[in-house]
Every structure is written in structure tokens, then in C-alpha cells.
């Protein structure tokens, strides 16, 4: 009686799986990076609201207090996608240091009164 090594079957299946994955990868079209990159893409207020998952009024608040980077060519309000993501990361990192956005908002409210 001849014994077969069960690991040989596993190795064969892994080789087949790897070749299938390589075929799928090669059949998909490659994305070409834009020369400016996606970070320089300009988006409007509604798109910024969706990207940051914030209401439009909150974005206006941060814009008015010069906390949010924006562009205003003429009457249009535009944002660079990369700038918003960087701002969001610094915004969340301030929370971990104890200087939360809520604390800053409270301080701004106290200064107004």
C-alpha cells in the first residue's frame, strides 16, 4: 500500500491558487496616478461635507474661524481633498493631547461674551 503525503496536495492547491490570483491581477487594468495626485483634487462644500462626515454648518464654522484650509476663487468655495484629510488628522491628534475641538469651541464662545 502506497502512502501519499497530504502536504503534496496542499502545496499543489496553493500553487493553483497563486496562479489564479496572478491571472486576476494581470487582467485588471492598472490605475494610473494623476500627475498632481488625488490629494490636489478640488472639491466643493457638499463633497467636503461627505468626505469629512460633517454637516455643512460645521464646515462653515471651522472655515469662519480659520481652522479649515479652503480656497475661494470668486464666489465658489473649494477645498483641496489632501488638505482636508491632513486637517482631519491633526484635528483628531489634538483630541488625544487633551486640546479637544470642544474645548477650543468653548474658549471661542467665552471670548465672544
N, C-alpha and C positions, 0 to 999 in steps of 0.2 A: 504494500500500500504506500503510495507516494503522498507525502505531506506537502501542502503548498503554504507558502509564507503569506499570512494575511496582510502583511505590510506591503507586499508587492502590489496587491490590488489597490491599496490606499494610495500608493505612490503613482500608479497608473491613472487613477481617478484625479489626483491632484494635477498631474501633467495635462490631462484633458481640460480640466477647469481653467488652468492657467492659459492654455492656448485659446480657449473660448473668450476669456477676458481680454486677451491681447487683440483678438479679432474684433471685438466690440469697440475697444478703444481706438483701433485704427480706422474703423468705419465711421466714427463720429467726426463731424467737421471740427477743425481746431478753431477756437476763438482767437481772433486777432486783437491784440491790445490796441486801443486807440493811441495816437501819438501823445495826446495830453493826459491820457489815463482817465479812468472813470471818476477819479476824485475831483477833477476840474469841471465836471458836468454841472451846468447851471440848472437849478430847479426853481419853481415858483413857490408861493406861500403854501398852497394846498399840498403840493408834493413834499415840502419840508415838514408839514404837519403830519403827514403819513409816515415819513422817514423817522421822525423823532418820536412818534406816537404821543404827540402833544396837541392840545387844542390850539386853534389859530390865535385865540386871545392870549394864551401863554407865550406863544412865539412873539406876538406884538409886545408883551410886557418886557421880555428879555431884550428885544430889539430896542425898545424905548430907553432902557437902562444901559445901553451899550455893552451888554453882556454877550450878545449873539452876533457873530460876523455876518454881514449882509452887503449886498450891492443894490444901488438904486439908480439905474440908468433911466433918467426921465421919471415917469410915473410908476414904472414897474419895480416891484420888489423881488429881487432874486437872491439866491443863496448858492454857494458852492457846496456840492454834496460832501466833499472831503473835509471842508472847513466845519460843517455841521457835525460830522462824525468825530472830529478831533475835539470840538467844543463839548460834545456829549460825553466823551471820555474824561475830559478834565472836570466837567460838571459832576460826574459820578465819583471821581477820585477825591474831590473836595468833600464829599459826604463822608468818606472814610476817615478824614482828618478831623472831623468834628465841625468843620465850617460848612454846614449844610446850606442848601439853597433857601430853605425855610428860614434859617437864621438870618441870612442876608436880606430876605424879603422883609422880615420883621424890623431889622435895622433901618431899612429904607423907609418903612412906614413911620418909625419913630422920628426920623429926621424930618419928615414932612409936617408933622403936627406941631 
